Amino acid sequence: MNGLYWIRNELRLEDNLAINAFLNECQRGIIIWCPTKSSKRAGSSRRKFLEDSLAHFNESLKTIGQELYIGESDIQYEIEKILHLFSIHKIYFSSLSAIEEKNDEAKIIKFCQKHDLQYESFDQETLIKSSNLPFEISAMPFIFSDFRKKVEQSLIIEPPVALTSKRNTPPPNFHYHQTLTTHPSLIFNGGEKASHKRLQHYFEESKAILTYKETRNGMLSADDSSKLSPWLNLGMLSARSIIYRLYDFEAKHGANESTYWLLFELLWRDYLKFFSRKYGNKIFLEDGIKRGKHYDSIKDLDKFNQWCKGATTEVFINANMNELNQTGWMSNRGRQNVASFLVHQLHLPWTWGAAFFEEQLIDYDCDLNWGNWLYLSGNGSDPRARIFNIKRQAEVYDKDGLYQNKWAP
Ligand SMILES: Cc1cc2nc3c(=O)[nH]c(=O)nc-3n(C[C@H](O)[C@H](O)[C@H](O)COP(=O)(O)OP(=O)(O)OC[C@H]3O[C@@H](n4cnc5c(N)ncnc54)[C@H](O)[C@@H]3O)c2cc1C
């Protein structure tokens, strides 16, 4: 059988059910990545991290006799083009949560049905498979703590799977147009190897995981938090692999509140992904899904540009925006503050802030970004109004001003 593996946010060989099925079932096959609407919106740092990650994934594929084909356009256009050169019987892909990505999937399913092609999709984006949830997604608890309590009562996290030993090869004379570039000077490098190196460092070398709960709000040190998000969101590392690594660590060194807290945060990730599947397009709307009072905004472009550039009246906000603009990274504490400032002090539409983050963040994830913004805007599922006192936040989280000095624009 000839197959096509449409790779999306799972740029990995390990713990990848889709690549295993593709390699096991097909004698010949093509692996393709295509630009998405969101990847076209990426600014410089995010684009470079994506390119770097694709280049590293291509290197990994070469070790199993495969190569990565980079589509010029969307997936349907590419499949139609490939079908003229090579007959394909089955298409493999992972299903994603966000609405644009879901729409892309729906188009491909329709295309397969029309052209009598087989297809198979794999649910491997989250820690907990949707079929292992103790409720239907449509009936998921509205607020996070109810969601977490329910899933923790019957937590099923399937173990990661190893790469199959079966191999297949691309069709002979298939023309690959490669535009793969590495960017070694980035603050994070792409690739599965780099992700495992980070995991090894955070768990085994620094053992910073043991103090994660106390340090996770820090803004300056590399080990304040796991810094796994860039790899997690492009799927160079699966959430399941992190948790099974955590179980091993706990068996060896003991569990504590900090080791549990990493699971807690990854449950936040799952919550926002299922939330996105449930509410679809609504997570992008300014009024969101809030039942009750809505916050009004003022569409002031000058104020928004000042916020984007880090030229507001608040030094703490400016430092965070400057770090984001220069590196594509901002700590969780920083993200919460700049979001709160934009919504509650500048009274700008939160959707503008979320769209700017989409361009800039190297760890951009649609469900996590828009979900967190919606939540902080007060139009999501936050049961409390979360308005940060920026000066107080700076005193608590950057008491000596070291962060603000380092990142002063
Ligand atoms: C306005 C705003 C926008 C955000 N946008 C994104 C985004 O685009 N991509 C993204 O990965 N995270 C986003 N986050 C969540 C969080 O800031 C990052 O996940 C975290 O800072 C990444 O660093 P880390 O891997 O060191 O996190 P750690 O603290 O080490 O946490 C480990 C993992 O848990 C998950 N996690 C942690 N905090 C959250 C959270 N608040 N919501 C959901 N999952 C969480 C992430 O997968 C993270 O990698 C956003 C938060 C806010 C407030």
The ligand as a Gaussian input file, in Angstrom:
#p B3LYP/6-31G(d) Opt

LIG

0 1
 C       -1.897000      35.400000      28.059000
 C       -1.227000      34.030000      28.046000
 C       -0.906000      33.432000      26.831000
 C       -0.323000      32.160000      26.812000
 N        0.012000      31.592000      25.600000
 C        0.558000      30.355000      25.563000
 C        0.921000      29.738000      24.340000
 O        0.695000      30.264000      23.246000
 N        1.534000      28.530000      24.388000
 C        1.780000      27.901000      25.573000
 O        2.374000      26.808000      25.581000
 N        1.422000      28.435000      26.741000
 C        0.825000      29.641000      26.789000
 N        0.504000      30.197000      27.986000
 C        0.616000      29.390000      29.225000
 C        1.966000      29.493000      29.955000
 O        2.353000      30.833000      30.082000
 C        3.068000      28.724000      29.231000
 O        2.619000      27.403000      28.963000
 C        4.327000      28.606000      30.071000
 O        4.800000      29.879000      30.432000
 C        5.386000      27.867000      29.271000
 O        6.570000      27.772000      29.998000
 P        7.030000      26.390000      30.634000
 O        7.007000      25.309000      29.628000
 O        8.309000      26.667000      31.350000
 O        5.843000      26.136000      31.668000
 P        5.809000      25.283000      32.975000
 O        5.407000      26.184000      34.085000
 O        7.025000      24.495000      33.169000
 O        4.560000      24.317000      32.709000
 C        4.701000      23.066000      32.030000
 C        3.661000      22.993000      30.948000
 O        2.363000      23.089000      31.494000
 C        1.502000      23.776000      30.606000
 N        1.036000      25.037000      31.200000
 C        1.682000      25.826000      32.083000
 N        0.931000      26.929000      32.367000
 C       -0.186000      26.815000      31.635000
 C       -1.342000      27.625000      31.477000
 N       -1.503000      28.788000      32.113000
 N       -2.309000      27.211000      30.627000
 C       -2.186000      26.038000      29.977000
 N       -1.126000      25.234000      30.083000
 C       -0.137000      25.615000      30.887000
 C        2.339000      24.097000      29.375000
 O        2.170000      23.092000      28.438000
 C        3.744000      24.122000      29.928000
 O        4.738000      23.882000      28.979000
 C       -0.079000      31.478000      28.027000
 C       -0.394000      32.095000      29.238000
 C       -0.958000      33.352000      29.253000
 C       -1.283000      33.986000      30.581000

